[in-house]
Amino acid sequence: MHYYRDYKIKTIRDVYRPAEDSLLLADNQLVKEGDTVLDMGTGTGIQAIIASEKASHVLAVDVNPLALKLAEENTRLNNIGNIELRESNLFRDLKKKEKFNIILFNPPYLPVKGKNMLEKAWSGGEMGREVIDDFICEFKAYLKSEGGMQLVVSSLNNPGEIMEELREHGLSVEVTAEQKISFEKLLLLSCFKHGNK
Ligand SMILES: C[S@@+](CC[C@H](N)C(=O)[O-])C[C@H]1O[C@@H](n2cnc3c(N)ncnc32)[C@H](O)[C@@H]1O
């Protein structure tokens, strides 16, 4: 069991356990009252659970079916009623008309190749960018016109290049939190359309 503020987050072997990267995003979410939120790669459901405090509705997706089962258990454990869970590989099982005020993603970002579902929770392939790059190509279509996106990246992913890519998509980008851990630095990138916050 993991404890975050007053929340109990059950953990299991085959689903990513909340770690420094999870807390960096959980502590610095920019979700506002009444927002609709997409929690990409929900894992235990920790980001969705925090977002649900202010959000009107949270859609939490993951490619790992065991994560969705666990996240469902965690929403029940914490008596939360505004989280919808769905299995999806990135945006594949979302409809084009589903649009959000905020998209949150703590992605797999380590530059290693993962074989099983658990390893895929942290392995981002070459430079740790495979899932991040696919996500960046697609997320903007699912943002409302005033929407924003928060993405955890590592110093191992060439964050300057990721920020440049996001700016090329017409977004304002800021590092809104960072943390040094043993062999890398984690950065939380917060991006908005038209500079909204
Ligand atoms: C680093 S973990 C983060 C989990 C949780 N959001 C947190 O902050 O603790 C990344 C999560 O993304 C999921 N994931 C990996 N690739 C994905 C994809 N292509 N589409 C959806 N989810 C994916 C993994 O299964 C894992 O649960």
The ligand as an SDF file (V2000), in Angstrom:
LIG
                    3D

 27 29  0  0  0  0  0  0  0  0999 V2000
    5.8120    5.6470  -15.3550 C   0  0  0  0  0  0  0  0  0  0  0  0
    4.2710    4.7840  -15.2760 S   0  0  0  0  0  0  0  0  0  0  0  0
    3.2320    6.0540  -14.5320 C   0  0  0  0  0  0  0  0  0  0  0  0
    2.0510    5.5050  -13.7720 C   0  0  0  0  0  0  0  0  0  0  0  0
    1.2340    6.5560  -13.0010 C   0  0  0  0  0  0  0  0  0  0  0  0
    0.6080    7.5130  -13.8860 N   0  0  0  0  0  0  0  0  0  0  0  0
    2.1070    7.2930  -12.0210 C   0  0  0  0  0  0  0  0  0  0  0  0
    2.2760    8.5260  -12.1550 O   0  0  0  0  0  0  0  0  0  0  0  0
    2.5990    6.6270  -11.1000 O   0  0  0  0  0  0  0  0  0  0  0  0
    3.7550    4.7990  -16.9870 C   0  0  0  0  0  0  0  0  0  0  0  0
    2.4030    4.1650  -17.2470 C   0  0  0  0  0  0  0  0  0  0  0  0
    2.0890    4.3330  -18.6470 O   0  0  0  0  0  0  0  0  0  0  0  0
    1.5440    3.1190  -19.1450 C   0  0  0  0  0  0  0  0  0  0  0  0
    1.8320    3.0710  -20.5880 N   0  0  0  0  0  0  0  0  0  0  0  0
    2.9830    2.7290  -21.2110 C   0  0  0  0  0  0  0  0  0  0  0  0
    2.8610    2.8160  -22.5420 N   0  0  0  0  0  0  0  0  0  0  0  0
    1.5870    3.2050  -22.7790 C   0  0  0  0  0  0  0  0  0  0  0  0
    0.8190    3.4470  -23.9690 C   0  0  0  0  0  0  0  0  0  0  0  0
    1.3720    3.3010  -25.1680 N   0  0  0  0  0  0  0  0  0  0  0  0
   -0.4650    3.8280  -23.8360 N   0  0  0  0  0  0  0  0  0  0  0  0
   -1.0370    3.9530  -22.6120 C   0  0  0  0  0  0  0  0  0  0  0  0
   -0.3750    3.7320  -21.4510 N   0  0  0  0  0  0  0  0  0  0  0  0
    0.9190    3.3720  -21.5270 C   0  0  0  0  0  0  0  0  0  0  0  0
    2.2180    2.0310  -18.3460 C   0  0  0  0  0  0  0  0  0  0  0  0
    1.4870    0.8180  -18.3720 O   0  0  0  0  0  0  0  0  0  0  0  0
    2.3200    2.6770  -16.9590 C   0  0  0  0  0  0  0  0  0  0  0  0
    1.1760    2.3990  -16.1820 O   0  0  0  0  0  0  0  0  0  0  0  0
  1  2  1  0
  2  3  1  0
  2 10  1  0
  3  4  1  0
  4  5  1  0
  5  6  1  0
  5  7  1  0
  7  8  2  0
  7  9  1  0
 10 11  1  0
 11 12  1  0
 11 26  1  0
 12 13  1  0
 13 14  1  0
 13 24  1  0
 14 15  1  0
 14 23  1  0
 15 16  2  0
 16 17  1  0
 17 18  1  0
 17 23  2  0
 18 19  1  0
 18 20  2  0
 20 21  1  0
 21 22  2  0
 22 23  1  0
 24 25  1  0
 24 26  1  0
 26 27  1  0
M  CHG  2   2   1   9  -1
M  END
$$$$
